[in-house]
């Protein structure tokens, strides 16, 4: 089974660009422009890694990832943000339990490398546990 990545960002152009970044990788890449819809998607689908924007209307990325951490602790969580101040990162780490943080605009090589590390972390974290 292919490893699965869910990308959440309210900006459709960014979602499209992020998805394109992974077109050569052998991952299932899912996108959502709504944290609420992403949470519903997670109820019905197996995901290994979630990449979420920080600044979204109705629910911050930190709040969304906090929900993910509580319901799906096996999912590796990554925050993406153009608002890169210390408090943003601290909030994401403390409430969302993120493993990685990446700035907007991102570098594709760095992003792909980070996602690969996240999948390795997910495999190591979930050894012997069947969440599917």
C-alpha positions, 0 to 999 in steps of 0.5 A, a space after each residue: 500500500 502506498 504511503 498517504 499524505 494529506 495536505 490542508 490549505 485554504 488557498 487552492 493555488 497553494 494546494 495545487 502547487 504543493 500537490 505538483 511538488 509530489 507528482 514524481 513521488 510514489 505517495 497517495 496525495 490527498 488535498 483539502 481546502 478545509 480543516 473540517 473537511 480534512 477531519 471528515 476525510 481522516 475518519 474514512 481514510 488511512 493517512 500517514 502524514 498531514 501537512 497543514 497551513 497554519 493560517 486558515 479561516 474558521 480553524 487554525 492549523 495548530 487547532 486542526 493538528 491538535 484535533 488530529 493528534 488527539 484522534 489519530 496520534 499515529 499520524 505525523 503532523 507538519 506545519 506550513 506557514 508564511 507567518 514564521 514567528 516564534 509564537 506561531 511555531 511554539 503554538 504549533 508544537 505545543 497544541 498540535 504536536 507537530 514533528 516538523 515546521 516548514 516556511 512559505 515559500 517552501 523549497 521543493 527539494 527541502 519539502 520533499 526531503 522533510 516529507 520523506 523523513 516524516 514517512 520514515 518516522 511514521 513507519 518507525 512509530 507505527 511498527 507492529 501497529 495496524 491502524 488501518 
